[in-house]
């Protein structure tokens, strides 16, 4: 990965030299491969040609993606310009050996092969693995595995029905609100994820205030203590990202599982990416950045694997329009939408999801013949049960007054019915009969 970072820096410097000489930059993948072959073996340390070509492919894709955005009018898109110390390196099928928890990666000629030991076995058969990527995030080494997973098959009459459509509304309080056919609905609560964002922000601010006096001045070399602080900050940031990513993965899996149970064949998801262009202040922009709309839209990948079609539709006005009289409703304080014109009342997110289910793909208007069907039976789920502080048995050490240190052992999540997992309390009968003596068994 260090050699991959050197290769990335070399590409930036070569293109800088060519730009100063008024020459065309080297950005095509074929051109970059020819330039790498002309440099000879062993140019970038122990990095082999397969891994080096993955870095060249990443550079070429990033350059052409920025060029396409700038050609479309987005002048904020920038070409690759920053050097990286560690660069992810990918090896494709046939260039690596996967044996249980051991992965043998090729290196340059004359260097010993790299053997990586995994913390757990790969959850895919060896013949389905197509590529592995070695990367570093938050001071930890990861192996990203890409596998070919077949689409699920169902017996006749048990699979998703293309005629059954459900609407999905994306949000912050509820990452997914689904209104399905036959009056069924699903609400996935994301309050634990929002609390994780808030606690991480407060913890980061407190940590920065504590070390502000030890920060090096501009142009001054940092001390060992400062490097250790920076390392701990990167580890905390990586841990926070992994926690949120896992919660979003669980929420998307719950939606897909519910859709399979309801035999939903089409999911119409409201596309809220238009609100990213609105500048409504620092607080609102922070909420949008933490919302991570792109990761919520990864629902498409999981839905395709089970045979469900996902279509993005325009969600503008779905949370502020009454489904009964089609009039605009003022924004409610809570989660209940109440229409002052026709006195309609319902859950705000489910009303939006029911309206999205009637929208046409490609940003079309609401279909006039299909009236929104509000859910009558709502299933509630929670995302992020693994987060600290999500349950009463695990207190978040970042909260004021909580004990510092470890959050304790992991405890199982409570059952869906809400029953307590605590052992049954023993009833002590202290009422004695006349003439009876109390004694304690030994």
C-alpha positions in Angstrom: 0.0 0.0 0.0 2.9 2.3 0.6 4.3 1.5 -2.8 0.8 2.2 -4.2 0.9 5.6 -2.6 4.3 6.2 -4.3 2.9 5.2 -7.6 -0.1 7.6 -7.2 2.3 10.5 -6.3 4.4 9.6 -9.3 1.4 9.9 -11.6 0.6 13.4 -10.1 4.2 14.6 -10.6 4.4 13.2 -14.2 1.2 15.0 -15.2 2.4 18.2 -13.5 5.6 18.1 -15.6 3.6 17.5 -18.8 1.3 20.4 -17.9 4.2 22.7 -17.5 5.5 21.7 -20.9 2.1 22.2 -22.4 1.8 18.5 -23.2 -1.4 16.4 -23.0 -1.7 14.6 -19.6 -1.3 10.8 -19.3 -4.8 9.7 -18.1 -5.8 6.8 -20.3 -5.5 3.4 -18.7 -3.7 1.9 -21.8 -1.2 4.9 -21.9 -0.5 4.5 -18.2 0.1 0.8 -18.5 2.6 1.4 -21.4 4.4 4.0 -19.3 4.6 1.5 -16.3 5.9 -1.2 -18.6 8.6 1.1 -19.9 9.8 2.0 -16.4 10.9 -1.7 -15.8 10.4 -4.1 -13.0 11.0 -3.2 -9.4 10.3 0.5 -9.9 7.8 0.7 -7.1 9.3 -1.5 -4.4 7.5 -4.8 -3.7 4.4 -3.8 -5.7 3.7 -6.2 -8.5 2.4 -5.3 -12.0 -1.2 -6.5 -11.1 -1.4 -4.3 -8.0 0.2 -1.4 -9.9 -2.4 -1.6 -12.7 -5.2 -1.4 -10.1 -3.8 1.9 -8.9 -3.5 3.1 -12.6 -7.2 2.1 -13.1 -8.3 4.0 -10.0 -6.4 7.1 -11.2 -7.8 6.9 -14.7 -11.4 6.4 -13.5 -11.1 9.4 -11.1 -9.7 11.6 -13.8 -12.4 10.8 -16.4 -15.2 11.0 -13.7 -14.1 14.6 -12.9 -13.8 15.5 -16.6 -17.4 14.2 -17.2 -18.7 16.3 -14.3 -16.9 19.4 -15.4 -18.2 18.9 -18.9 -21.7 18.7 -17.5 -21.3 22.1 -15.9 -20.1 21.2 -12.4 -17.1 23.3 -12.0 -16.6 22.2 -8.4 -15.3 18.8 -9.6 -11.5 18.6 -9.2 -9.0 16.3 -10.9 -6.8 14.0 -8.8 -4.3 16.3 -7.1 -3.6 15.0 -3.5 -0.8 12.6 -2.7 -1.7 9.7 -0.4 0.6 7.8 1.9 -1.3 4.5 1.6 -3.2 3.5 -1.5 -5.7 0.6 -1.7 -4.4 -2.1 -4.0 -6.7 -4.7 -5.7 -5.9 -8.1 -7.1 -8.3 -9.9 -9.4 -9.3 -13.6 -9.7 -6.3 -15.8 -10.5 -3.6 -13.6 -9.1 -4.2 -14.4 -5.4 -4.7 -17.6 -3.4 -7.4 -17.8 -0.8 -7.1 -20.7 1.7 -9.4 -20.5 4.7 -8.2 -17.6 6.8 -5.0 -17.1 4.8 -4.7 -14.9 1.7 -1.5 -15.1 -0.3 -1.0 -11.9 -2.4 1.6 -11.6 -5.2 4.5 -9.2 -4.9 7.3 -7.9 -7.3 9.8 -10.3 -8.8 12.4 -11.3 -6.3 10.4 -10.3 -3.2 8.7 -12.9 -1.0 4.9 -13.2 -1.4 2.7 -11.4 1.1 0.6 -13.6 3.4 -2.4 -12.0 5.2 -4.2 -13.7 8.1 -7.9 -12.8 8.3 -9.8 -12.4 11.6 -12.6 -14.6 10.2 -13.3 -16.7 7.2 -14.6 -15.2 4.0 -18.4 -15.8 3.9 -18.4 -16.8 0.2 -17.1 -19.9 -1.6 -13.7 -19.6 -3.1 -14.9 -20.1 -6.6 -17.3 -17.0 -6.3 -14.6 -14.6 -5.1 -13.6 -12.3 -8.0 -11.2 -9.8 -6.4 -9.7 -8.7 -3.1 -8.6 -5.2 -2.1 -6.1 -4.4 0.6 -7.0 -1.1 2.3 -6.4 0.8 5.6 -9.1 2.7 7.4 -8.8 4.3 10.8 -5.4 2.7 11.5 -6.7 -0.8 10.8 -6.0 -3.1 7.9 -9.0 -4.5 6.0 -9.5 -6.8 3.1 -12.4 -5.9 0.8 -13.8 -9.0 -0.9 -15.8 -8.8 -4.1 -17.8 -12.0 -4.9 -20.3 -13.1 -7.5 -23.5 -13.9 -5.7 -26.4 -15.5 -7.6 -29.8 -13.9 -7.5 -32.3 -15.7 -5.2 -34.8 -18.1 -6.7 -38.2 -18.9 -5.3 -40.8 -21.7 -5.8 -43.7 -20.9 -8.2 -46.1 -18.5 -6.5 -43.7 -17.5 -3.6 -41.4 -15.0 -5.2 -41.8 -11.2 -5.5 -44.8 -10.1 -7.5 -44.1 -7.2 -10.0 -47.7 -6.1 -9.4 -47.1 -5.4 -5.7 -45.6 -2.0 -5.3 -44.3 -0.4 -2.1 -43.1 3.2 -1.5 -40.0 4.0 0.5 -39.4 7.4 2.2 -35.8 8.1 3.3 -35.3 10.2 6.4 -33.1 10.9 9.5 -35.4 9.9 12.4 -36.6 7.0 10.3 -34.0 6.0 7.7 -36.7 3.9 6.0 -40.4 4.3 6.1 -42.2 1.8 3.8 -45.8 1.7 2.8 -46.6 -1.6 1.1 -49.7 -3.2 -0.4 -52.6 -4.6 1.6 -52.3 -1.9 4.3 -48.9 -3.1 5.5 -46.2 -0.7 6.6 -42.7 -0.7 8.1 -40.9 1.9 10.2 -37.1 1.6 10.9 -36.0 3.8 13.7 -32.7 5.6 13.4 -32.6 7.4 16.7 -29.6 5.3 17.9 -27.7 6.4 14.8 -28.5 10.0 15.3 -27.3 9.7 19.0 -24.1 8.1 17.8 -23.5 11.1 15.5 -24.2 13.6 18.3 -22.0 11.8 20.9 -19.1 11.5 18.4 -19.3 15.2 17.6 -19.4 16.2 21.3 -16.5 13.8 22.1 -14.4 15.2 19.2 -14.9 18.8 20.3 -14.0 17.9 23.9 -10.9 16.1 22.8 -9.8 19.0 20.6 -10.3 21.5 23.4 -8.3 19.3 25.8 -5.2 19.2 23.5 -5.5 22.7 22.0 -2.5 23.9 24.1 -0.3 21.0 22.9 -1.0 21.5 19.2 2.1 22.5 17.2 2.3 26.0 15.7 2.1 26.4 11.9 5.4 25.3 10.4 6.4 23.5 13.6 7.1 19.8 13.7 4.8 17.8 15.8 5.9 15.9 18.9 5.5 12.2 19.6 2.6 13.0 22.0 0.9 14.9 19.1 1.3 12.0 16.7 -0.2 9.7 19.3 -3.2 12.0 19.7 -3.7 12.1 16.0 -3.5 8.3 15.8 -6.2 8.0 18.6 -8.4 10.5 16.8 -8.2 8.6 13.5 -9.0 5.3 15.3 -12.1 7.0 17.0 -13.2 8.4 13.6 -12.8 5.0 11.9 -14.7 3.3 14.7 -17.6 5.8 14.4 -17.8 5.2 10.6 -17.9 1.5 11.0 -20.6 1.7 13.6 -22.8 3.9 11.5 -22.2 1.8 8.4 -23.2 -1.4 10.2 -26.4 0.3 11.4 -27.3 1.4 7.9 -26.6 -2.1 6.6 -28.9 -3.6 9.2 -31.6 -1.1 8.4 -31.5 -1.9 4.6 -31.5 -5.6 5.3 -34.6 -5.2 7.4 -36.4 -3.4 4.6 -35.5 -6.0 2.0 -36.5 -8.9 4.4 -39.8 -7.3 5.0 -40.4 -6.7 1.3 -39.7 -10.4 0.6 -42.2 -11.4 3.3 -44.8 -9.2 1.7 -43.9 -10.4 -1.8 -43.2 -6.9 -3.0 -41.8 -6.9 -6.5 -41.1 -3.1 -7.0 -39.8 -0.6 -4.5 -40.3 3.0 -5.4 -37.8 5.0 -3.4 -38.0 8.8 -3.1 -34.8 10.4 -4.2 -34.0 13.3 -1.8 -30.6 14.2 -3.3 -32.1 17.5 -4.5 -31.9 18.9 -1.0 -28.1 18.6 -1.0 -27.9 21.8 -3.1 -29.8 23.9 -0.6 -27.7 26.0 1.7 -29.8 26.4 4.9 -27.1 27.1 7.5 -24.3 25.3 9.2 -26.6 23.2 11.4 -28.7 22.0 8.5 -25.7 21.3 6.4 -24.2 19.1 9.1 -27.4 17.1 9.3 -27.4 16.5 5.6 -23.7 15.4 5.6 -24.4 13.0 8.4 -27.5 11.7 6.7 -25.4 9.9 4.1 -28.1 9.6 1.4 -25.8 7.6 -0.9 -25.4 4.8 1.6 -29.1 4.6 2.2 -29.6 4.2 -1.5 -27.4 1.1 -1.3 -30.7 -0.6 -0.7 -30.7 -1.2 -4.4 -27.9 -3.7 -4.3 -29.6 -5.8 -1.6 -32.9 -5.7 -3.4 -31.5 -6.8 -6.7 -30.1 -10.0 -5.0 -33.5 -11.1 -3.9 -35.2 -10.3 -7.2 -36.8 -6.9 -6.3 -36.7 -3.9 -8.7 -35.9 -0.5 -7.3 -36.9 2.7 -9.0 -36.1 6.2 -7.9 -38.9 8.7 -8.1 -39.3 12.4 -7.2 -40.2 12.8 -3.6 -40.8 16.6 -3.6 -43.8 17.6 -1.5 -44.7 14.1 -0.3 -44.1 15.0 3.4 -46.0 18.3 3.2 -49.1 17.4 1.0 -52.3 15.9 2.4 -53.1 12.7 0.6 -56.8 13.2 1.0 -57.4 16.7 -0.3 -54.0 17.3 -2.0 -53.5 20.6 -0.2 -50.2 21.8 1.3 -49.9 21.2 5.0 -47.7 23.2 7.4 -44.7 21.3 8.7 -45.7 19.5 11.9 -43.6 19.7 15.1 -43.7 15.9 15.6 -44.2 12.9 13.4 -48.0 13.3 13.0 -49.2 15.1 9.9 -52.6 16.9 10.5 -54.4 18.6 7.7 -56.2 21.8 8.8 -58.5 21.7 5.7 -60.0 18.2 5.8 -58.8 17.2 9.3 -56.8 14.2 8.0 -54.2 12.8 10.4 -51.5 10.2 10.0 -47.8 9.4 10.4 -45.8 11.9 8.5 -43.2 9.4 7.1 -45.8 6.8 6.2 -48.0 9.3 4.4 -44.9 10.3 2.4 -44.1 6.7 1.6 -47.7 6.0 0.5 -47.6 9.0 -1.8 -44.2 7.9 -3.2 -45.7 4.5 -4.0 -48.1 6.2 -6.5 -45.4 8.3 -8.1 -44.2 7.6 -11.6 -40.5 6.8 -12.2 -38.3 9.5 -13.7 -39.7 12.4 -11.7 -43.3 12.2 -13.1 -46.3 13.5 -11.3 -48.6 11.5 -9.1 -50.8 9.1 -11.0 -54.3 10.4 -10.8 -56.0 7.0 -10.8 -53.9 5.5 -7.9 -54.9 7.0 -4.6 -52.4 6.6 -1.7 -53.3 3.7 0.6 -52.1 4.4 4.1 -50.8 1.4 6.1 -53.1 0.0 8.7 -50.7 -2.5 10.3 -47.2 -1.0 10.9 -44.1 -3.1 11.8 -41.5 -1.3 13.9 -37.8 -2.1 13.7 -34.7 -0.4 15.2 -31.3 0.1 13.5 -28.1 0.2 15.5 -28.7 -2.2 18.4 -25.0 -2.7 18.6 -24.3 1.0 19.3 -23.2 2.0 22.8 -26.1 3.4 24.8 -28.7 1.8 22.5 -29.9 -0.4 25.3 -30.2 0.1 29.1 -27.6 -2.6 29.7 -24.9 -0.7 27.7 -24.2 2.9 28.8 -22.3 5.1 26.4 -19.1 6.2 28.1 -19.2 9.5 26.0 -22.4 10.6 27.8 -22.0 13.0 30.8 -21.8 11.2 34.1 -21.1 7.8 32.5 -18.2 5.7 33.6 -15.1 6.0 31.3 -13.5 3.0 29.7 -15.0 -0.1 28.2 -18.8 -0.3 27.5 -18.8 -3.8 28.9 -19.6 -7.1 27.3 -21.9 -7.3 24.4 -25.4 -8.3 25.4 -28.1 -9.9 23.2 -30.8 -7.6 21.9 -34.2 -7.8 23.6 -36.8 -10.0 21.8 -39.3 -8.4 19.4 -42.1 -8.7 21.9 -40.3 -6.4 24.4 -39.9 -9.0 27.1 -37.1 -8.5 29.6 -34.0 -10.7 29.5 -33.3 -10.2 33.3 -33.6 -13.4 35.4 -36.9 -13.9 37.2 -36.8 -12.3 40.6 -37.2 -14.6 43.6 -40.1 -13.7 46.0 -39.0 -13.7 49.6 -41.8 -14.5 52.0 -40.9 -12.8 55.3 -44.2 -13.4 56.9 -43.7 -15.9 59.8 -46.3 -18.0 61.5 -46.6 -17.8 65.3 -43.9 -19.8 67.0 -41.9 -20.2 63.8 -38.2 -19.4 63.8 -36.3 -17.8 60.9 -33.2 -19.6 59.8 -30.7 -19.4 56.9 -29.6 -22.6 55.2 -25.8 -23.1 54.9 
